Amino acid sequence: MKFFLLFATCLISYSIEVLAQQETYDIVSYTPPKNWKKEDHSTAAVYSRIDGGSWAQMGIYKSTASKGSIAEDADSEWNAIVLALHAVEKEEKTTIESADGWSVMSRSGVWQYNGANVAVILTTFSNGKTCVSLLCNATAKPYLKDYQKLVSSITLNQTPQSQYSSEPGTSAENITGLWANNMNETSGYMSGGYFRREYQFNANGTYQYRAKHWSNFIKDIQFIRETGTYTINGNQLTLVPGQATGEWWSKAKSGRTNEWGSYQKAYQHPLEKTTYTFELKYLSGMENTYLILKTNKPTARDGKQSNQGNANEFNYSSTPIGKSLIDNPPGK
């Protein structure tokens, strides 16, 4: 599949146009593609289309705080949105272009789904304070033309509706509660998969970490539970796990993502003492506080998300007690 290389290059000369009958998602106003099915996910507005054996999916992702430059934002978004789900080959990227105060660049590659090539393109916009990305996964060239039309139709809000503002501080009192990182699986034409991670920090210095991963591209459900103690020293958060379990469960025969199948096997989840540099940031417009954890290397519990230099950064949103999206396996 070579057509994606040419298309990625074409995005260099994109133009922002104001078209009639536009819709708005987060800070992006755009002309929706015709004859595509729309789904609203927690982190993106997703459009999909299936034509016989061919399919494609396009997503407009919620804006996030910029890392400081388009190059850093493009790397961060590529890792979080694309590489977190797929092993990508033949990676390419465009040069940086600017328009209306925003810089833009695209990255592309190919991943495999059921033995077939899927072209992936991620276009990232940044103004140094806010960044936003559009994604396309496609198995045929005509879909890429629809993506080019989508990108060319957008206008970006110069005053982002959602951006980080006041910092509540870094104290044990402020960190107490439930913090969640919930990402829907929006790659490929199959939907419903998700990756959920949560920390529960208690006022007595103990914590619980849980994760549930239900992916269309993995046979079984992965469940992780870890408990231990935590300490805070300035902006340093240290976790000392006492117990940790990792399990694989089959998926329900019904195919529903909120049901469990049968227990398959356990595996050794590492007892990984970790010290994070952390900060709390308030996201205006969303009424949320974010717990941002940073380390110098990937962790077994958080995974890998590369940003500036060798840093790995993980964002968890404040969640009211009792509003967890993770259910325990049967009998747990």
FENBEL-V283705 format. One record per backbone hydrogen bond with DSSP energy under -1.0 kcal/mol. NH is the residue of the N-H (numbers start at 0). CO is the residue of the C=O. If there is no record, write none. Layout:
[[NH,CO] [NH,CO]]
This chain:
[[4,1] [6,2] [7,3] [8,4] [9,5] [10,6] [11,8] [12,9] [13,10] [16,151] [22,29] [24,27] [27,24] [28,154] [29,22] [36,47] [38,45] [40,43] [44,59] [45,38] [46,57] [47,36] [48,55] [50,53] [53,50] [55,48] [56,136] [57,46] [58,134] [59,44] [60,132] [61,42] [63,130] [65,128] [72,68] [73,69] [74,70] [75,71] [76,72] [77,73] [78,74] [79,75] [80,76] [81,77] [82,77] [83,78] [84,81] [85,81] [88,109] [91,107] [93,105] [96,103] [98,101] [101,98] [102,125] [103,96] [104,123] [106,121] [107,91] [108,119] [109,88] [110,117] [112,115] [115,112] [117,110] [118,137] [119,108] [120,135] [121,106] [122,133] [123,104] [124,131] [125,102] [126,129] [130,63] [131,124] [133,122] [134,58] [135,120] [136,56] [137,118] [138,54] [143,140] [145,141] [146,142] [147,143] [148,144] [149,145] [150,146] [151,147] [152,148] [154,28] [156,26] [164,281] [174,170] [176,200] [178,198] [179,316] [180,196] [182,194] [184,192] [193,213] [194,182] [195,211] [196,180] [197,209] [198,178] [199,207] [200,176] [201,205] [204,201] [206,227] [207,199] [208,225] [209,197] [210,223] [211,195] [212,221] [213,193] [217,214] [220,248] [221,212] [222,246] [223,210] [224,244] [225,208] [226,242] [227,206] [228,239] [229,204] [230,237] [232,235] [235,232] [236,275] [237,230] [238,273] [239,228] [241,226] [242,226] [244,224] [245,266] [246,222] [247,264] [248,220] [249,261] [254,251] [258,255] [260,249] [263,247] [264,247] [266,245] [271,269] [273,238] [275,236] [276,293] [277,234] [278,291] [280,289] [281,165] [282,287] [283,162] [285,282] [287,282] [289,280] [290,315] [291,278] [292,313] [293,276] [294,311] [298,302] [302,298] [306,310] [310,307] [311,294] [312,304] [313,292] [315,290] [316,179] [317,288] [318,177] [322,319] [331,328]]
